């Protein structure tokens, strides 16, 4: 073939941002053979000390990375994941939220423009996007994960929202995507109660394409012992996997977790298997199929994202200002506001003042209790 001077459609010449790792890994056929000149584009959130929560700079890098992956002629598929084995992503960086954006609605409005662009970059990528769920996928992490085309998880991961428990609403995609993906009733459960789901429940609900074990005990992979230790029959004779929440089942499950080690090799193999299937497809036909199948998500997202952005910005003056500051407390301390005092005060017409916000903080709650 004759050489051609190809036009570069990237927005920047290089993406070099702390907290985001970009790798082009050789694509393989389903038989495991490396395909010369073709790659899978890995975008890795690299902030494991803060459960891969994304800072403003990381969001910018993710936008640019998806744009680069989308235009890359030699890329077959995109893998979006996090570093380590504890979390894919737990949403926006709590420290940055609490120390800079809380009480700064005009600044948070600009931040939310970037967040919206990140979600749109995922939904607009010309390549299939796989979310490799290597741990917790919570809050904004759940939202950017659901924007992906496929999710492959290990069965120790947790999924869920954090909005009303921490001073926000899950309107960065969850309220758009969840009703489409799992139905209105279960979307309501997830969005309002903010109780995390096991990977097994996420798989049953339909927000995960495949699931593999990650716990190794005595050299053998075993399923999540906190889920499969409690099985029961429903009224129709179906076996339902429940989560062990108390008693012997919970104790045995925790002991097994402590005795084992986390090994993500099966997760990586399953992700590679998915990526390899895309090699044997027409690329333009694949892109068009992605565009069409994404339409329900995109239509819901575009209908609401600007209104959501404005509301989230204004909320930084009231509930988010309190909730994010409380959640910024070190792990191990109380990280929630005094919800009872909040509701009692608002019932009496209390305005949102700085003094009122301070009275709701965990330290103030502890002082009252003493």
Backbone torsions as a table, in degrees:
resi	resn	phi	psi	omega
1	UNK	NA	140.9	178.6
2	UNK	-76.3	147.1	179.8
3	UNK	-74.4	144.3	179.8
4	UNK	-127.6	138.5	173.7
5	UNK	-79.3	102.6	-175.2
6	UNK	-84.4	142.5	177.8
7	UNK	-76.5	136.3	177.1
8	UNK	-90.4	118.5	-177.6
9	UNK	-99.8	7.5	179.4
10	UNK	-72.8	152.7	179.6
11	UNK	-80.4	-27.9	179.1
12	UNK	-134.3	158.9	-178.6
13	UNK	-79.3	-26.5	-177.9
14	UNK	-152.5	142.3	176.2
15	UNK	-110.8	110.0	-176.7
16	UNK	-137.2	84.8	-176.3
17	UNK	-125.6	125.6	174.1
18	UNK	-57.0	134.9	-179.6
19	UNK	101.7	-10.3	177.3
20	UNK	-134.9	123.8	177.5
21	UNK	-108.3	134.5	177.9
22	UNK	-119.5	128.3	179.3
23	UNK	-134.6	139.2	170.5
24	UNK	-105.8	109.9	-177.6
25	UNK	-103.4	141.1	-177.1
26	UNK	-55.6	133.6	174.6
27	UNK	-75.6	151.1	179.4
28	UNK	-128.4	156.4	173.6
29	UNK	-79.1	167.7	176.3
30	UNK	-58.4	-22.0	178.4
31	UNK	-84.6	-2.5	176.8
32	UNK	92.8	7.3	179.8
33	UNK	-84.2	134.4	177.3
34	UNK	-69.4	133.6	179.6
35	UNK	-98.2	116.9	-177.8
36	UNK	-63.4	130.1	174.3
37	UNK	83.5	1.8	178.1
38	UNK	-121.5	148.0	-172.2
39	UNK	-142.0	161.1	164.7
40	UNK	-107.5	137.4	-172.4
41	UNK	-100.9	112.9	-178.6
42	UNK	-98.4	127.3	173.5
43	UNK	-112.8	116.0	-172.3
44	UNK	-118.6	118.4	173.3
45	UNK	-73.7	118.3	-170.6
46	UNK	-116.8	68.7	176.7
47	UNK	-139.3	55.2	-171.6
48	UNK	-62.8	-28.5	179.6
49	UNK	-62.3	-25.4	177.6
50	UNK	-118.3	35.7	175.9
51	UNK	53.2	39.0	176.6
52	UNK	56.3	29.7	171.6
53	UNK	-67.1	146.1	-173.2
54	UNK	-97.8	132.5	171.9
55	UNK	-85.8	172.2	177.6
56	UNK	-57.4	-43.6	-179.4
57	UNK	-66.3	-36.1	177.5
58	UNK	-65.0	-40.0	178.3
59	UNK	-59.5	-44.2	178.0
60	UNK	-57.7	-44.1	-177.8
61	UNK	-66.1	-38.0	179.3
62	UNK	-65.2	-40.8	176.8
63	UNK	-58.1	-49.4	-178.8
64	UNK	-64.8	-35.9	-178.6
65	UNK	-67.2	-43.4	178.5
66	UNK	-66.1	-35.0	176.5
67	UNK	-64.3	-43.6	179.5
68	UNK	-65.2	-42.8	178.6
69	UNK	-62.8	-38.0	-178.2
70	UNK	-64.6	-39.1	-176.4
71	UNK	-89.4	-11.9	-176.0
72	UNK	-67.8	121.5	-177.9
73	UNK	-69.3	-24.2	-175.1
74	UNK	-99.6	8.2	-178.2
75	UNK	-98.8	131.2	179.3
76	UNK	-91.6	-47.7	-176.3
77	UNK	-147.0	162.6	178.8
78	UNK	-115.4	135.4	174.1
79	UNK	-115.1	122.4	-179.5
80	UNK	-110.4	120.2	-173.9
81	UNK	-151.8	-174.4	178.3
82	UNK	-127.0	164.6	179.1
83	UNK	-80.4	149.2	176.3
84	UNK	81.0	-165.1	-177.9
85	UNK	-126.2	13.9	-178.6
86	UNK	-98.4	-33.7	-174.2
87	UNK	-155.1	139.0	163.3
88	UNK	-73.1	-56.2	178.7
89	UNK	-170.9	139.9	177.9
90	UNK	-110.7	18.4	175.9
91	UNK	100.1	-156.9	-179.2
92	UNK	-65.9	153.0	-176.7
93	UNK	-69.3	114.0	-173.7
94	UNK	-60.7	-40.0	-179.8
95	UNK	-61.2	-45.7	178.8
96	UNK	-65.4	-41.9	178.0
97	UNK	-59.1	-49.4	-173.5
98	UNK	-70.4	-38.9	-171.5
99	UNK	-94.0	-16.1	-179.9
100	UNK	-124.1	-50.8	-171.9
101	UNK	-82.6	-28.4	179.4
102	UNK	-60.4	124.9	-177.2
103	UNK	80.5	6.1	-178.1
104	UNK	-123.5	68.0	-173.7
105	UNK	-60.9	-35.6	-179.3
106	UNK	-66.1	-32.7	177.9
107	UNK	-76.5	-39.9	-179.4
108	UNK	-67.6	-30.1	176.0
109	UNK	-60.9	-40.0	178.4
110	UNK	-71.0	-36.6	175.3
111	UNK	-60.8	-43.3	-178.5
112	UNK	-67.5	-24.1	171.2
113	UNK	-62.4	-42.0	177.8
114	UNK	-66.2	-44.5	178.8
115	UNK	-59.2	-46.3	178.7
116	UNK	-58.7	-39.9	178.6
117	UNK	-65.9	-32.4	177.2
118	UNK	-65.4	-47.8	178.2
119	UNK	-60.9	-43.9	-179.9
120	UNK	-65.2	-33.8	178.0
121	UNK	-65.4	-36.1	176.6
122	UNK	-67.8	-48.4	-178.2
123	UNK	-66.7	-22.2	-177.6
124	UNK	-102.0	5.0	-178.2
125	UNK	-67.9	135.1	-178.9
126	UNK	-76.0	-3.2	-179.6
127	UNK	-115.5	152.8	174.5
128	UNK	-62.0	138.3	-175.5
129	UNK	-115.3	122.6	178.5
130	UNK	-108.6	126.3	172.6
131	UNK	-90.1	112.8	176.4
132	UNK	-88.7	104.0	-173.1
133	UNK	-88.6	99.7	-175.0
134	UNK	-96.4	10.3	-180.0
135	UNK	168.9	-151.1	-177.1
136	UNK	-54.6	135.5	172.6
137	UNK	-127.2	92.1	-168.5
138	UNK	-126.4	149.3	173.6
139	UNK	59.5	-128.2	177.8
140	UNK	-62.1	-25.9	175.1
141	UNK	-65.3	-38.7	175.6
142	UNK	-64.8	-37.4	-176.9
143	UNK	-69.5	-45.4	178.1
144	UNK	-71.0	-26.3	175.4
145	UNK	-68.8	-41.2	179.0
146	UNK	-70.9	-20.9	175.3
147	UNK	-69.4	-21.6	179.0
148	UNK	-71.3	164.0	-177.6
149	UNK	-79.3	-34.4	-178.3
150	UNK	-137.3	150.0	171.7
151	UNK	-128.1	128.8	176.0
152	UNK	-122.5	126.8	-170.0
153	UNK	-130.7	156.3	165.0
154	UNK	-90.4	158.1	-167.0
155	UNK	-85.7	8.8	171.5
156	UNK	-93.7	-8.4	-175.4
157	UNK	-70.6	158.1	175.4
158	UNK	-122.1	145.6	-178.3
159	UNK	-126.2	144.0	174.7
160	UNK	164.4	-178.3	-178.9
161	UNK	-111.4	163.8	-178.5
162	UNK	-131.7	-3.1	-169.3
163	UNK	-47.3	-77.9	-174.1
164	UNK	-63.7	-14.2	176.6
165	UNK	-83.7	-17.4	-174.6
166	UNK	-131.7	22.2	170.6
167	UNK	91.3	23.7	179.9
168	UNK	-142.3	-172.8	173.1
169	UNK	-130.1	145.0	-175.3
170	UNK	-79.6	58.1	-174.2
171	UNK	-105.8	24.3	171.8
172	UNK	-95.6	24.0	179.3
173	UNK	134.1	-31.7	-175.6
174	UNK	-62.2	-46.0	-179.2
175	UNK	-69.1	-17.4	175.2
176	UNK	-85.8	-44.9	-170.8
177	UNK	-86.8	-39.7	-173.4
178	UNK	-59.2	-47.3	179.4
179	UNK	-60.3	-33.6	178.2
180	UNK	-69.7	-37.8	-170.1
181	UNK	-89.9	-32.1	-174.6
182	UNK	-130.6	-0.7	-179.4
183	UNK	94.0	158.3	-171.6
184	UNK	-65.8	-39.9	-174.4
185	UNK	-65.9	-50.9	-179.6
186	UNK	-70.6	-29.4	173.9
187	UNK	-62.8	-39.2	178.3
188	UNK	-64.5	-42.0	178.6
189	UNK	-59.6	-49.1	-177.0
190	UNK	-67.5	-45.7	-173.8
191	UNK	-71.0	-32.9	-174.7
192	UNK	-94.8	-41.1	-175.3
193	UNK	-83.9	-25.2	177.3
194	UNK	58.0	34.1	175.6
195	UNK	-94.5	121.9	-174.6
196	UNK	-64.5	145.9	177.5
197	UNK	-101.3	147.0	171.7
198	UNK	-69.3	162.0	176.5
199	UNK	-60.9	-33.3	179.3
200	UNK	-64.8	-41.9	178.0
201	UNK	-68.3	-40.4	177.3
202	UNK	-58.4	-38.8	177.9
203	UNK	-66.1	-44.9	179.0
204	UNK	-63.5	-35.2	-178.2
205	UNK	-75.1	-18.7	175.3
206	UNK	99.0	17.7	176.4
207	UNK	-105.2	13.0	176.9
208	UNK	-135.6	133.6	-178.8
209	UNK	-82.5	-33.6	-179.8
210	UNK	-157.3	159.0	-174.8
211	UNK	-142.9	140.9	179.9
212	UNK	-136.1	155.1	175.0
213	UNK	-73.9	156.2	178.7
214	UNK	-132.4	-9.7	-178.2
215	UNK	-91.8	126.9	176.6
216	UNK	-109.9	125.7	176.6
217	UNK	-123.8	122.1	-177.1
218	UNK	54.4	38.9	175.3
219	UNK	81.7	0.4	-178.7
220	UNK	-118.7	140.8	176.3
221	UNK	-72.3	136.1	175.5
222	UNK	-130.2	153.1	178.3
223	UNK	-70.8	159.4	179.6
224	UNK	-51.5	112.6	-175.0
225	UNK	-70.8	-14.7	177.7
226	UNK	-82.0	-9.2	179.5
227	UNK	-106.8	-51.6	-170.9
228	UNK	-83.0	-6.7	178.9
229	UNK	-73.7	-11.7	-178.3
230	UNK	-127.2	93.5	178.3
231	UNK	-110.7	143.4	178.5
232	UNK	-149.5	161.8	179.5
233	UNK	-96.6	132.2	174.6
234	UNK	-83.2	-176.2	-176.1
235	UNK	-65.9	-12.9	-178.9
236	UNK	-104.8	9.7	177.4
237	UNK	80.7	13.8	179.0
238	UNK	-91.3	144.0	176.1
239	UNK	-84.2	123.9	179.6
240	UNK	-112.6	131.5	176.3
241	UNK	-83.2	116.5	177.3
242	UNK	-105.3	166.8	178.4
243	UNK	-98.3	130.4	178.1
244	UNK	-70.3	115.5	-175.0
245	UNK	-113.3	-12.6	-178.7
246	UNK	-161.4	171.0	172.8
247	UNK	71.3	-157.3	-175.5
248	UNK	-62.7	-38.2	-177.7
249	UNK	-60.1	-43.3	-179.8
250	UNK	-67.5	-44.1	-179.1
251	UNK	-61.9	-45.0	179.3
252	UNK	-64.0	-40.8	179.4
253	UNK	-62.1	-43.9	179.7
254	UNK	-65.6	-38.4	177.2
255	UNK	-63.1	-40.2	178.7
256	UNK	-66.4	-39.6	177.0
257	UNK	-60.1	-43.4	-179.1
258	UNK	-67.2	-30.4	-176.9
259	UNK	-82.8	-12.9	-176.5
260	UNK	-104.4	-175.6	176.8
261	UNK	-134.4	150.2	179.8
262	UNK	-86.3	128.0	-179.1
263	UNK	-132.4	117.6	-175.7
264	UNK	-96.4	16.9	-177.2
265	UNK	-65.2	-36.6	177.6
266	UNK	-69.0	-35.3	176.3
267	UNK	-62.9	-46.1	179.7
268	UNK	-63.5	-38.6	179.6
269	UNK	-65.4	-39.0	-180.0
270	UNK	-69.5	-39.6	176.2
271	UNK	-62.4	-44.5	178.9
272	UNK	-62.3	-38.5	178.4
273	UNK	-61.8	-44.4	178.0
274	UNK	-61.6	-48.5	-177.9
275	UNK	-59.2	-39.6	-176.2
276	UNK	-64.7	-29.2	-179.0
277	UNK	-67.4	-26.4	-178.9
278	UNK	-75.8	-18.3	-179.6
279	UNK	-60.7	-39.9	-176.1
280	UNK	-92.5	48.1	175.5
281	UNK	-137.3	156.9	174.4
282	UNK	-72.2	124.7	-174.2
283	UNK	-64.2	-42.5	-179.5
284	UNK	-68.8	-38.3	176.8
285	UNK	-64.9	-35.8	176.9
286	UNK	-63.7	-46.3	-179.5
287	UNK	-60.5	-44.1	180.0
288	UNK	-64.1	-39.3	178.5
289	UNK	-63.9	-42.8	176.7
290	UNK	-59.7	-46.1	-179.2
291	UNK	-57.6	-44.3	-177.2
292	UNK	-69.9	-44.0	-177.8
293	UNK	-70.9	-22.4	177.5
294	UNK	-81.2	-11.7	-171.7
295	UNK	-54.5	-44.4	178.4
296	UNK	-58.6	-41.6	177.3
297	UNK	-65.6	-47.1	-176.4
298	UNK	-63.9	-42.7	-179.6
299	UNK	-62.4	-45.2	179.2
300	UNK	-65.3	-41.7	-179.0
301	UNK	-63.8	-48.8	-177.2
302	UNK	-68.0	-28.1	-179.6
303	UNK	-69.6	-24.4	-170.0
304	UNK	-120.9	-15.9	-166.9
305	UNK	-63.8	-34.9	-178.4
306	UNK	-74.9	-41.6	175.3
307	UNK	-62.4	-40.2	179.2
308	UNK	-63.2	-41.5	179.4
309	UNK	-59.4	-45.0	-178.7
310	UNK	-65.8	-43.1	-179.1
311	UNK	-65.4	-43.9	-179.0
312	UNK	-61.4	-36.6	178.5
313	UNK	-64.1	-49.0	-178.9
314	UNK	-65.3	-33.1	179.9
315	UNK	-64.7	-17.1	177.7
316	UNK	-68.7	-10.2	177.1
317	UNK	-91.5	-12.1	-174.4
318	UNK	-127.0	-100.5	-171.6
319	UNK	-67.8	-39.6	179.0
320	UNK	-65.7	-35.3	178.9
321	UNK	-59.9	-37.4	178.4
322	UNK	-80.5	-46.6	-174.3
323	UNK	-65.1	-44.4	-178.5
324	UNK	-70.5	-34.5	177.7
325	UNK	-66.8	-40.7	178.6
326	UNK	-64.9	-41.7	-177.0
327	UNK	-70.7	-14.0	178.8
328	UNK	-80.0	-2.6	175.0
329	UNK	-62.1	149.9	179.6
330	UNK	-58.7	147.3	177.1
331	UNK	-58.5	136.4	-177.0
332	UNK	107.6	-21.6	175.9
333	UNK	-98.5	169.0	173.5
334	UNK	-64.5	126.4	-175.2
335	UNK	-121.6	22.7	177.9
336	UNK	-126.4	151.0	177.8
337	UNK	-72.9	175.1	174.5
338	UNK	-83.5	92.9	-174.9
339	UNK	-65.2	-37.8	-179.5
340	UNK	-64.0	-46.7	179.2
341	UNK	-62.4	-37.9	177.7
342	UNK	-59.6	-51.4	-176.3
343	UNK	-67.4	-37.4	178.3
344	UNK	-64.1	-42.1	-179.0
345	UNK	-67.1	-45.0	-179.7
346	UNK	-64.6	-32.5	177.7
347	UNK	-64.4	-23.7	178.5
348	UNK	-96.3	6.8	177.1
349	UNK	85.0	19.9	-179.5
350	UNK	-62.3	124.6	175.0
351	UNK	-77.1	160.1	179.6
352	UNK	-82.9	98.3	175.1
353	UNK	-110.5	167.0	176.8
354	UNK	-60.9	-38.7	-179.7
355	UNK	-65.4	-38.8	178.7
356	UNK	-64.2	-44.0	177.6
357	UNK	-57.5	-45.5	-179.5
358	UNK	-62.0	-35.2	-177.7
359	UNK	-68.3	-16.6	-178.1
360	UNK	-93.8	-10.1	-175.2
361	UNK	-65.2	153.7	-179.2
362	UNK	-52.5	-38.3	-179.7
363	UNK	-63.5	-40.0	179.5
364	UNK	-68.1	-37.3	178.3
365	UNK	-63.9	-42.1	179.4
366	UNK	-64.1	-39.8	178.8
367	UNK	-62.5	-41.3	179.0
368	UNK	-62.1	-42.7	-176.8
369	UNK	-64.1	-32.6	179.0
370	UNK	-72.8	NA	NA
